[in-house]
Amino acid sequence: MMATALVSVQIIPKASSTEEVIELVDEAIKIIESSGVNYEVHPLETTMEGELEHLLAVIAQMNKKMIELGSPNVISQVKILYQPSGITMGRLTEKYRS
């Protein structure tokens, strides 16, 4: 079954240092890894491919994990492409890959 959504997320946990932010973001990416969805990490955001409801649940888990790890709050910037007929990251970027 082809994915119906691409969701890009930039998660910004509040932390006392840049190093701590990086450690928290690494933990957020581990949640994406364990979700089983296809994803790509980019410098400013991570893009996931899958079913919209599942991807939104992954983002919810990421936010909750940041709080569990000590961040008092989290900002998540999210972009969604929802296309019920099916969509993949590759289809959108293939002409740019050599």
Phi and psi in degrees as a GROMACS rama.xvg file:
@    title "Ramachandran Plot"
@    xaxis  label "Phi"
@    yaxis  label "Psi"
@TYPE xy
-78.5  146.042  MET-2
-61.1956  148.08  ALA-3
-107.781  -1.72119  THR-4
-150.001  148.272  ALA-5
-116.468  130.864  LEU-6
-129.739  122.832  VAL-7
-103.513  135.779  SER-8
-133.658  135.53  VAL-9
-116.461  115.624  GLN-10
-103.154  130.653  ILE-11
-127.031  89.4624  ILE-12
-77.6429  142.969  PRO-13
-74.4726  130.793  LYS-14
-151.758  166.247  ALA-15
-82.426  -15.2264  SER-16
-149.817  161.069  SER-17
-61.0876  -39.6266  THR-18
-61.0817  -40.7115  GLU-19
-66.7528  -39.3592  GLU-20
-59.815  -45.6523  VAL-21
-60.5846  -43.1966  ILE-22
-61.7506  -41.3205  GLU-23
-66.7603  -42.9057  LEU-24
-62.4765  -38.6145  VAL-25
-59.215  -39.0144  ASP-26
-67.4866  -37.0285  GLU-27
-64.0601  -40.8042  ALA-28
-66.3736  -32.6652  ILE-29
-61.0739  -34.3004  LYS-30
-65.6289  -41.3287  ILE-31
-62.3236  -46.6297  ILE-32
-54.981  -45.0822  GLU-33
-75.3134  -12.8283  SER-34
-75.0419  -20.1104  SER-35
85.7392  1.81426  GLY-36
-82.6022  155.743  VAL-37
-72.6392  135.298  ASN-38
-152.659  160.704  TYR-39
-135.496  131.544  GLU-40
-92.2109  129.279  VAL-41
-120.452  168.39  HIS-42
-58.5506  -34.5977  PRO-43
-112.572  -7.03011  LEU-44
-166.642  166.187  GLU-45
-119.551  134.375  THR-46
-107.157  132.316  THR-47
-116.12  154.299  MET-48
-127.329  128.818  GLU-49
169.072  -154.252  GLY-50
-86.5504  135.465  GLU-51
-51.6017  -49.0812  LEU-52
-61.7708  -39.7724  GLU-53
-65.4831  -44.1689  HIS-54
-64.3914  -38.7899  LEU-55
-66.3243  -35.462  LEU-56
-65.9439  -36.7055  ALA-57
-62.9121  -43.1373  VAL-58
-62.7253  -40.1376  ILE-59
-60.9728  -43.4892  ALA-60
-61.8548  -40.2823  GLN-61
-60.5507  -46.2158  MET-62
-62.6403  -45.1846  ASN-63
-62.6126  -38.513  LYS-64
-63.9404  -38.3723  LYS-65
-60.4546  -41.1534  MET-66
-67.228  -44.4077  ILE-67
-57.9668  -32.9028  GLU-68
-87.2521  5.18796  LEU-69
108.99  -3.8073  GLY-70
-73.6689  130.362  SER-71
-71.9191  -24.7173  PRO-72
-159.311  166.929  ASN-73
-141.985  137.026  VAL-74
-106.073  131.285  ILE-75
-121.993  117.077  SER-76
-95.9393  124.617  GLN-77
-128.31  135.836  VAL-78
-119.967  135.651  LYS-79
-127.074  130.03  ILE-80
-113.948  112.649  LEU-81
-109.024  120.79  TYR-82
-141.129  92.3386  GLN-83
-55.1365  -24.362  PRO-84
-75.0992  -9.70412  SER-85
113.947  142.39  GLY-86
-156.898  146.875  ILE-87
-134.948  156.579  THR-88
-60.9205  -41.9827  MET-89
-58.7891  -39.0161  GLY-90
-63.2051  -34.6574  ARG-91
-80.5218  -23.0741  LEU-92
-117.234  -0.87356  THR-93
-56.9028  -35.5736  GLU-94
-69.862  -14.5796  LYS-95
-96.5332  -5.95927  TYR-96
-98.7494  138.931  ARG-97
